[in-house]
Amino acid sequence: MSRSKRLVDLVRALKEAAPGALTAKALAERFSVSERTIYRDMSKLIESGIPIEGEAGLGYVLAPGDGPPMPALTWRQAETLWRGARILSLVAKEEGAQTAARSLAALSAVLGDDRVQRLAAEPVLPEPGELKPVPAVLNALERAIDAGRTLRVDYVELDESEMKIEGRPSALTMIGDAVILTLLTEAGPRPLRAERIKRLTVTAR
């Protein structure tokens, strides 16, 4: 078993055992490794921000109420989360950036050094694709924000389904070459990728 998979399974084992603790000896027998290996793995998880309490000889337990959910993720999904945490750690406000940095460290521990080195070599944002925001659309969005007007937007989702969304634009955010429109809808704030806006109408309101 690779170390990255063992780290994931160690957290899952602690979650299953909660609120009880698991000793290094029990974990070593379960994963067919030495107790010293378990000590190193636990130190790595704790350093990465996983809320594990305990120490050698006494057992380990996930902090009550703070144990992270352990959904079944594919490697590609985990890598996507790593990329997202990396971007947020660079562009979010201080508290959000700190949380993103901790998430990045935790995901790095799970993914392992080889995958993290490959991911870190990628551009922070992917190269811009064929779809780009139309300048006229951006100008209309900026005018609507300044005037506090409501927009009706024909939007193409990532799965290529189309939908109509209505709301008041609150911000245009640049992240590299990407332009994100935040639209305040009745259901709450909705971020939209500007290049996927097919048509927009500025209402009289």
Wavefront OBJ file of the C-alpha trace (Angstrom):
o trace
v 0.000 0.000 0.000
v 1.343 3.435 -0.924
v 1.840 6.019 1.802
v -0.693 8.410 0.271
v -3.410 5.744 0.346
v -2.435 4.745 3.887
v -2.804 8.358 5.056
v -6.329 8.477 3.651
v -7.185 5.125 5.256
v -5.689 6.205 8.601
v -8.036 9.197 8.798
v -10.949 6.990 7.759
v -10.049 4.470 10.479
v -9.968 7.208 13.135
v -13.326 8.516 11.920
v -14.861 5.048 12.135
v -13.438 4.554 15.655
v -14.671 7.940 16.971
v -15.192 8.844 19.728
v -12.764 6.110 20.733
v -9.002 6.220 20.212
v -6.736 3.887 18.266
v -3.224 3.098 19.439
v -0.210 3.110 17.164
v 0.182 -0.617 17.832
v -3.370 -1.366 16.681
v -2.948 0.770 13.593
v 0.427 -0.786 12.797
v -1.116 -4.264 12.905
v -4.074 -3.147 10.811
v -1.905 -1.659 8.057
v 0.977 -4.143 8.326
v 3.611 -1.511 9.065
v 5.807 -0.656 12.037
v 4.665 1.551 14.920
v 7.432 3.970 13.950
v 5.798 4.308 10.516
v 2.447 5.091 12.166
v 4.113 7.769 14.334
v 5.572 9.391 11.201
v 2.262 9.182 9.361
v 0.359 10.758 12.254
v 2.898 13.572 12.503
v 2.481 14.207 8.779
v -1.330 14.321 9.066
v -1.243 16.637 12.095
v 1.252 18.969 10.384
v -1.103 19.066 7.394
v -3.967 20.380 9.508
v -5.976 17.186 10.094
v -7.523 17.630 13.613
v -5.979 14.568 15.265
v -5.380 14.519 19.015
v -3.166 12.107 20.934
v 0.408 10.963 21.015
v 2.599 7.926 20.935
v 1.629 5.376 23.597
v -1.783 6.922 24.350
v -3.615 6.524 21.066
v -5.002 8.863 18.457
v -8.483 10.300 17.958
v -10.113 12.846 15.659
v -10.970 16.048 17.531
v -14.678 15.944 18.552
v -16.901 17.764 16.106
v -13.979 18.756 13.901
v -13.321 15.554 12.027
v -13.307 16.273 8.286
v -15.786 14.381 6.123
v -14.176 11.572 4.200
v -16.020 11.306 0.913
v -14.810 8.764 -1.593
v -12.790 10.867 -4.030
v -11.042 9.810 -7.185
v -7.459 10.965 -7.666
v -8.655 13.413 -10.320
v -11.214 14.911 -7.914
v -8.580 15.269 -5.192
v -6.224 16.949 -7.680
v -8.996 19.361 -8.700
v -9.527 20.295 -5.041
v -5.760 20.829 -4.701
v -5.775 23.212 -7.683
v -8.730 25.123 -6.230
v -7.100 25.432 -2.808
v -3.911 26.655 -4.476
v -5.757 29.449 -6.299
v -7.686 30.486 -3.167
v -4.511 30.561 -1.091
v -3.197 33.186 -3.534
v -6.271 35.337 -4.191
v -8.624 35.043 -1.185
v -8.723 37.491 1.709
v -6.541 36.693 4.703
v -8.779 34.272 6.637
v -9.912 32.478 3.490
v -6.342 32.297 2.233
v -5.167 30.744 5.511
v -7.931 28.132 5.389
v -7.073 27.397 1.764
v -3.394 27.016 2.667
v -4.265 24.499 5.393
v -6.503 22.625 2.957
v -3.680 22.629 0.432
v -1.309 21.095 2.992
v -3.851 18.421 3.949
v -4.528 17.514 0.321
v -0.786 17.422 -0.381
v -0.339 14.846 2.387
v -3.030 12.678 0.826
v -1.873 13.048 -2.777
v 1.771 12.322 -2.087
v 4.976 14.002 -3.204
v 4.988 12.785 -6.820
v 1.491 14.038 -7.611
v 2.033 17.330 -5.767
v 5.278 18.009 -7.662
v 3.464 17.440 -10.950
v 0.567 19.691 -9.933
v 2.890 22.415 -8.646
v 4.647 22.523 -12.024
v 1.387 23.478 -13.753
v 0.404 27.134 -14.280
v -1.697 28.445 -11.378
v -4.513 28.898 -13.885
v -4.946 26.841 -17.038
v -4.183 28.455 -20.355
v -7.200 30.377 -21.699
v -9.328 28.258 -23.999
v -11.187 29.165 -27.126
v -14.061 30.767 -25.208
v -13.335 34.355 -24.190
v -15.622 37.068 -22.834
v -16.946 39.366 -25.551
v -15.796 42.961 -24.833
v -19.331 44.256 -25.382
v -20.597 41.856 -22.709
v -17.963 43.058 -20.241
v -18.815 46.692 -20.951
v -22.521 45.994 -20.425
v -21.777 44.213 -17.150
v -19.672 47.109 -15.868
v -22.424 49.599 -16.741
v -25.058 47.447 -15.034
v -22.948 47.219 -11.870
v -22.417 51.001 -11.797
v -26.136 51.654 -12.323
v -27.330 48.941 -9.935
v -29.522 47.417 -12.682
v -30.903 43.883 -12.821
v -29.735 41.471 -15.529
v -31.369 38.576 -17.312
v -28.619 36.208 -18.406
v -28.692 33.297 -20.838
v -25.917 31.123 -19.443
v -24.221 27.943 -20.691
v -23.205 25.591 -17.863
v -20.023 23.512 -17.978
v -22.087 20.488 -19.021
v -23.321 22.629 -21.970
v -26.879 22.868 -20.617
v -28.430 26.336 -20.975
v -30.339 28.250 -18.331
v -31.751 31.705 -17.698
v -30.655 33.524 -14.534
v -31.863 36.871 -13.234
v -30.184 39.000 -10.620
v -28.296 42.139 -9.746
v -24.588 42.105 -10.650
v -22.364 42.938 -7.693
v -18.808 42.431 -8.951
v -16.531 41.458 -11.807
v -13.469 39.611 -10.563
v -10.340 38.937 -12.620
v -8.427 35.765 -11.812
v -5.636 35.538 -14.345
v -7.376 35.582 -17.720
v -10.679 34.445 -16.201
v -13.494 36.940 -15.561
v -16.054 35.984 -12.901
v -19.381 37.790 -12.582
v -21.091 37.594 -9.189
v -24.842 37.851 -9.676
v -27.100 38.412 -6.647
v -30.140 36.201 -7.302
v -33.153 35.364 -5.139
v -31.397 32.108 -4.220
v -28.239 33.962 -3.171
v -24.937 34.990 -4.821
v -24.191 33.103 -8.037
v -20.728 33.208 -9.630
v -20.768 32.990 -13.430
v -17.925 32.605 -15.892
v -18.156 35.609 -18.195
v -17.118 33.670 -21.302
v -20.149 31.407 -20.844
v -22.693 34.231 -20.913
v -24.511 33.696 -24.201
v -26.809 36.718 -23.969
v -27.737 39.324 -21.385
v -30.512 41.860 -21.062
v -30.398 44.866 -18.769
v -33.851 45.443 -17.253
v -35.432 48.738 -16.287
v -35.170 47.924 -12.583
l 1 2 3 4 5 6 7 8 9 10 11 12 13 14 15 16 17 18 19 20 21 22 23 24 25 26 27 28 29 30 31 32 33 34 35 36 37 38 39 40 41 42 43 44 45 46 47 48 49 50 51 52 53 54 55 56 57 58 59 60 61 62 63 64 65 66 67 68 69 70 71 72 73 74 75 76 77 78 79 80 81 82 83 84 85 86 87 88 89 90 91 92 93 94 95 96 97 98 99 100 101 102 103 104 105 106 107 108 109 110 111 112 113 114 115 116 117 118 119 120 121 122 123 124 125 126 127 128 129 130 131 132 133 134 135 136 137 138 139 140 141 142 143 144 145 146 147 148 149 150 151 152 153 154 155 156 157 158 159 160 161 162 163 164 165 166 167 168 169 170 171 172 173 174 175 176 177 178 179 180 181 182 183 184 185 186 187 188 189 190 191 192 193 194 195 196 197 198 199 200 201 202 203 204 205
